[in-house]
Amino acid sequence: MTFAEIINSEKPVLVDFYAEWCGPCKMMAPLLLELAEKVGEQATILKVDVDKNPGAAQTYHIRGVPTLILFKNGEVKWRQSGVVPVNMLQQVIAQYA
């Protein structure tokens, strides 16, 4: 399945645009695992390495990492840069689930 097919889903898709060298991105990783446990099948959570996928980073104007974007039906519903707490991400997903 392609990135485009995934983000065009009826189900909300949270994409974490990150980089291997980024400290805050490393802090986000365990938070996303915790979030995945909490939301279960309610949403899809993806990680996209901006260094390996410069096209995706350019398409979504990723200026800093981590940048989290919530897609639903291919549309950007929410985005924020930096480390975002699990409870806030849960609320955002619940809004669009």
C-alpha positions as CSV (number, residue, x, y, z in Angstrom):
1,M,0.0,0.0,0.0
2,T,1.4,3.4,-0.9
3,F,1.6,6.5,1.4
4,A,-1.2,8.2,-0.7
5,E,-3.5,5.1,-0.3
6,I,-2.9,5.0,3.5
7,I,-3.6,8.7,4.1
8,N,-6.7,8.6,1.9
9,S,-8.3,6.2,4.4
10,E,-11.6,6.8,6.2
11,K,-9.7,6.1,9.4
12,P,-7.5,8.9,10.8
13,V,-3.9,8.5,10.0
14,L,-1.3,10.2,12.3
15,V,2.0,10.6,10.5
16,D,5.2,11.4,12.4
17,F,7.7,13.1,10.1
18,Y,11.0,12.4,11.9
19,A,14.8,12.1,11.4
20,E,17.3,9.6,12.9
21,W,19.5,12.4,14.2
22,C,16.8,14.3,15.9
23,G,16.7,14.2,19.7
24,P,13.0,15.2,20.2
25,C,12.1,12.6,17.6
26,K,13.6,10.0,19.8
27,M,11.5,11.2,22.7
28,M,8.4,10.9,20.5
29,A,8.9,7.2,19.7
30,P,7.8,5.7,23.0
31,L,4.9,8.2,23.2
32,L,3.7,7.0,19.8
33,L,3.9,3.4,21.0
34,E,1.8,4.3,24.0
35,L,-0.7,6.2,21.8
36,A,-1.0,3.2,19.4
37,E,-1.9,1.0,22.4
38,K,-4.5,3.5,23.6
39,V,-6.2,4.2,20.2
40,G,-6.0,0.6,18.8
41,E,-7.9,0.3,15.6
42,Q,-9.3,3.8,15.9
43,A,-6.3,5.3,13.9
44,T,-3.2,4.3,11.9
45,I,0.1,5.7,13.1
46,L,3.0,6.0,10.7
47,K,6.5,7.2,10.9
48,V,8.2,8.8,7.9
49,D,11.9,9.5,7.9
50,V,12.4,12.9,6.1
51,D,15.9,12.0,5.1
52,K,14.8,8.9,3.3
53,N,11.6,10.4,1.9
54,P,12.5,14.0,1.0
55,G,9.6,14.1,-1.5
56,A,7.0,13.6,1.3
57,A,8.7,16.1,3.5
58,Q,8.6,18.7,0.6
59,T,5.0,18.0,-0.3
60,Y,3.9,18.6,3.3
61,H,6.3,21.6,3.9
62,I,8.1,19.9,6.8
63,R,10.4,22.6,8.1
64,G,11.3,21.0,11.4
65,V,11.1,17.5,13.0
66,P,9.3,16.0,14.6
67,T,6.2,17.3,12.8
68,L,3.0,15.3,13.3
69,I,0.2,15.5,10.8
70,L,-3.3,13.9,11.1
71,F,-4.8,13.0,7.8
72,K,-8.4,11.8,7.1
73,N,-9.6,11.0,3.6
74,G,-6.3,12.5,2.3
75,E,-6.9,15.9,3.9
76,V,-4.7,17.4,6.6
77,K,-6.9,17.8,9.6
78,W,-4.3,18.8,12.2
79,R,-0.6,19.4,12.4
80,Q,2.0,20.4,15.0
81,S,5.7,20.4,15.3
82,G,7.6,19.3,18.4
83,V,7.0,16.7,21.0
84,V,3.2,16.4,21.6
85,P,1.9,14.6,24.7
86,V,-0.1,11.4,24.3
87,N,-3.3,12.7,25.9
88,M,-3.3,15.6,23.4
89,L,-2.8,13.3,20.4
90,Q,-5.5,11.0,21.8
91,Q,-8.0,14.0,21.9
92,V,-7.0,15.0,18.3
93,I,-7.6,11.5,17.0
94,A,-10.9,11.2,18.9
95,Q,-12.1,14.4,17.2
96,Y,-11.8,12.8,13.7
97,A,-12.4,9.1,14.5
